Amino acid sequence: MKAALIAVLFLAFVAAVLADCNPNVDGKPASCAGVRGVVNYRNNFDPTHYWQCNGDTTVESVACGNGGFLTSANDCVSWSEWSWEPVCSS
């Protein structure tokens, strides 16, 4: 009985961890509270913009200009360098 309970709790934990990433949201952080310095977040719906926290409580949408935001570079890159990256890494 204990083994079954432990197995169920383990599966619930795994499901919660896997559900942590939701590709169906825009990626905007709920708050920048506690952020030190500048932190960029991918805009999941628009590759020409990204979300930026500047160490305060405001989240700003920033345009890339003539390129797209590349998560692996954590910056805007030219379209010749840009490629689609999965929202949820495996």
C-alpha positions in Angstrom: 0.0 0.0 0.0 2.8 2.4 0.8 4.5 1.6 -2.5 1.3 2.5 -4.4 1.0 5.8 -2.5 4.6 6.6 -3.2 4.2 5.8 -6.9 1.1 8.0 -7.1 2.9 10.9 -5.4 5.9 10.5 -7.7 3.8 10.6 -10.8 2.0 13.7 -9.5 5.3 15.3 -8.9 6.5 14.4 -12.5 3.3 15.7 -14.0 3.7 19.0 -12.1 7.2 19.5 -13.2 6.4 18.7 -16.9 3.4 21.1 -16.7 5.7 24.0 -15.6 6.2 25.2 -19.2 3.1 26.3 -21.1 3.7 27.2 -24.7 0.2 28.7 -25.0 1.0 31.9 -23.0 2.9 35.0 -24.2 5.9 34.5 -21.9 5.4 37.8 -20.1 6.5 37.5 -16.5 3.8 38.3 -13.9 6.2 40.6 -12.1 9.8 41.8 -12.0 10.0 41.9 -8.2 13.3 40.7 -7.0 15.0 40.9 -10.4 18.5 42.4 -10.3 19.9 44.1 -13.4 18.3 43.6 -16.8 16.6 40.3 -17.7 15.1 39.5 -21.1 12.2 37.0 -21.6 11.0 35.6 -25.0 7.7 36.8 -26.3 6.2 33.5 -27.3 3.6 35.1 -29.7 5.8 37.6 -31.4 9.5 37.0 -32.4 10.0 40.7 -33.2 9.5 41.6 -29.5 10.7 40.4 -26.1 9.8 41.2 -22.5 12.3 43.0 -20.4 12.7 43.5 -16.6 14.9 46.4 -15.6 15.3 45.5 -11.9 12.0 47.1 -10.8 8.4 46.0 -10.9 7.6 46.9 -14.5 7.7 44.6 -17.5 8.3 46.3 -20.8 7.7 45.0 -24.3 10.8 45.8 -26.4 10.9 45.8 -30.2 13.9 44.1 -31.9 13.9 46.5 -34.9 15.2 44.7 -38.0 15.4 41.2 -36.6 14.0 38.7 -34.1 14.6 37.7 -30.5 16.6 34.5 -30.3 16.3 32.8 -26.9 19.6 31.0 -27.1 21.4 34.4 -27.7 19.1 36.2 -25.2 19.2 39.1 -27.7 17.8 40.3 -31.0 19.6 38.9 -34.0 19.3 39.5 -37.8 16.7 37.4 -39.6 19.6 35.5 -41.4 20.8 34.3 -37.9 17.3 33.8 -36.4 15.7 30.3 -36.3 12.7 29.0 -34.4 13.4 27.5 -31.1 10.9 25.4 -29.0 9.2 27.3 -26.2 9.6 24.4 -23.8 13.0 22.7 -24.0 13.0 19.0 -23.3 
